[in-house]
Amino acid sequence: MSIEIFDDVFDYNYSSVVWGFVKRSAFSLGWLDDEIQEHSSYVCMHSNYSDSDINNLGIVPKLLETPIAKYMDGSNPVKAVVNLSSSGQTFFEHTHPSEWSGSVINRSPKVFLYYPNLEWKREWGGETMFYTMDNKEIEMAVEYRPNRLVVFDGEHPHSVRPPTSHAPFFRFTLSMFFGKVK
């Protein structure tokens, strides 16, 4: 699967709802994207969303009203996480395999990566970096733009370019992982 980019995914009212929901999330310290011990000393913040969080947000029915629906393929969200990024953080390239947290899905998940900040300027950085499958080169840098959604296969190596020191607030992403549970 290629990397697909969608802009202006939701109308302003609903993107504001998502932004408010994300800002009110209960964040925890830790690193969820890999299990490498050396990475655990790097501080990061995330918020795991439960099924009821996703239902309360109402994002799946909203996505079904967009061209993005074709990428859902009848699958369901099996995991959702909000990540918070700030300047000076270190991020590692990683993938999302077909098995995590006791759940096994039939193939690597499709990742729906949503950029919920209502304001973001290019000079603040925060791009999502995608690497070649052998993880040796940068394949694509996807600029962080409000109300943008990126769809990609979970096995595609990727990471975050941290925001610059000029960013006046955090960079948030809502990552939703879609798959069919075995």
C-alpha atoms as one frame of an Amber mdcrd trajectory, in Angstrom:
protein
   0.000   0.000   0.000   1.243   3.453  -0.818   1.133   6.473   1.440  -2.122
   8.362   0.843  -2.630  11.959   1.995  -6.006  13.639   2.487  -6.455  17.323
   3.305  -9.474  19.087   4.788 -10.854  15.766   5.972 -13.587  17.190   8.205
 -15.529  20.442   8.274 -14.285  23.076  10.703 -16.924  22.310  13.331 -16.038
  18.639  13.571 -12.268  19.235  13.360 -12.751  21.582  16.355 -14.556  18.776
  18.202 -11.614  16.426  17.562  -9.154  19.120  18.653 -11.026  19.661  21.922
 -11.265  15.921  22.570  -7.536  15.440  21.954  -6.550  18.364  24.199  -8.632
  16.955  27.065  -7.077  13.484  26.797  -5.428  11.907  29.837  -1.760  11.630
  28.889   0.777   9.171  30.277   4.555   9.107  30.147   6.056   6.373  28.057
   6.870   5.069  24.640   4.335   2.821  22.945   5.752   2.528  19.441   8.483
   0.000  20.187   9.803  -2.222  22.946  13.521  -1.387  22.631  14.850  -0.825
  26.140  17.317   1.895  25.114  14.431   3.994  23.815  12.591   3.932  27.138
  14.738   6.695  28.634  13.397   9.222  26.109  10.398  11.058  27.474   7.227
  11.132  25.438   3.527  11.509  26.142   0.638   9.478  24.801  -3.006   8.755
  25.516  -4.529   5.369  24.750  -8.110   5.613  23.566 -10.599   2.961  24.559
 -13.372   1.736  22.278 -15.763   4.016  24.159 -13.424   6.996  23.576 -13.524
   6.319  19.836 -17.316   5.898  19.961 -17.734   9.134  21.956 -15.530  10.976
  19.483 -17.653   9.632  16.618 -14.749   9.669  14.195 -15.412   6.343  12.438
 -18.872   7.364  11.116 -17.357  10.692  10.033 -14.567   8.886   8.148 -17.172
   6.712   6.425 -18.595   9.907   4.887 -15.262  10.690   3.192 -13.224   9.174
   0.325 -11.041   7.648   3.062 -13.781   5.063   3.704 -12.499   2.886   0.850
  -9.288   2.290   2.822 -11.219   0.960   5.795 -12.104  -2.201   3.826 -14.743
  -3.263   6.334 -12.135  -3.364   9.080 -12.523  -1.845  12.514 -10.271   0.254
  14.703  -8.245  -2.151  16.836  -6.220   0.536  18.593  -6.155   4.326  18.851
  -3.496   6.516  20.441  -2.892  10.245  20.680   0.772  11.219  20.715   2.032
  14.550  21.960   5.302  15.907  20.569   7.353  18.932  21.568  10.666  20.424
  20.509  13.826  18.710  21.655  12.318  15.233  21.750  13.949  12.250  20.082
  11.820   9.960  17.940  12.823   6.584  16.528  11.794   4.939  13.301   9.361
   2.121  13.918   6.654  -0.038  12.374   3.344  -1.422  13.586   3.298  -5.194
  13.181   0.193  -7.371  13.064   0.461  -8.334  16.720   0.516  -6.153  19.810
  -1.096  -5.933  23.221  -2.482  -9.447  23.048  -4.465  -8.833  19.856  -3.614
 -10.486  16.581  -4.958  -9.126  13.346  -4.863 -10.845   9.985  -2.152  -8.562
   8.541  -0.311  -5.421   9.531  -2.804  -2.693  10.345  -3.688   0.211   8.147
  -2.689   3.317  10.035  -4.896   6.391   9.823  -2.758   9.248  11.144  -4.760
  12.425  11.768  -3.272  15.872  12.479  -5.781  17.545  14.841  -4.046  20.852
  15.683  -6.204  23.689  14.364  -3.150  25.847  13.737   0.297  24.815  12.542
   2.919  26.666  10.529   5.438  25.077   8.192   8.372  26.614  10.052   7.330
  24.703  13.196   8.424  21.370  11.636   6.732  18.210  12.874   6.756  16.269
   9.609   6.040  12.544   9.536   9.055  10.861   8.000   8.620   7.684   5.956
  11.617   5.503   5.174  12.298   2.984   2.442  11.309  -0.552   3.386  14.995
  -1.416   4.002  15.040   1.584   6.403  18.118   3.122   4.754  16.731   6.293
   3.167  13.965   8.815   3.634  11.251   7.991   1.140   8.866  10.851   1.929
   8.345  13.641   4.432   4.691  14.468   5.000   4.212  18.014   6.199   2.092
  18.505   9.306  -1.034  20.406   8.270  -4.171  20.845  10.360  -7.065  18.539
   9.425  -4.815  16.281   7.309  -5.014  12.498   7.448  -2.347  10.092   6.192
  -3.161   6.430   5.461  -0.357   3.869   5.270   0.480   0.256   5.982   1.689
  -0.360   9.534   4.779  -2.177   8.286   6.058   0.980   6.593   8.977   2.368
   8.678   8.253   5.892   9.885   8.999   8.427  12.606   8.392  12.038  13.565
  10.534  15.074  13.006  10.060  16.939  16.281   8.581  20.418  16.243  11.083
  23.258  16.212  11.700  25.416  19.261   9.524  28.072  17.596   6.359  25.978
  17.864   4.321  27.686  20.584   2.402  24.545  21.497   2.465  20.762  21.204
   2.122  18.771  18.002  -0.628  16.173  18.416  -1.465  13.179  16.254  -4.347
  10.753  16.507  -3.237   7.333  15.258  -5.988   4.847  14.502  -5.065   1.317
  13.552  -7.579  -0.560  11.424  -7.563  -4.312  10.925  -9.580  -7.486  11.251
  -9.010  -9.370  14.485  -8.318 -13.103  14.112
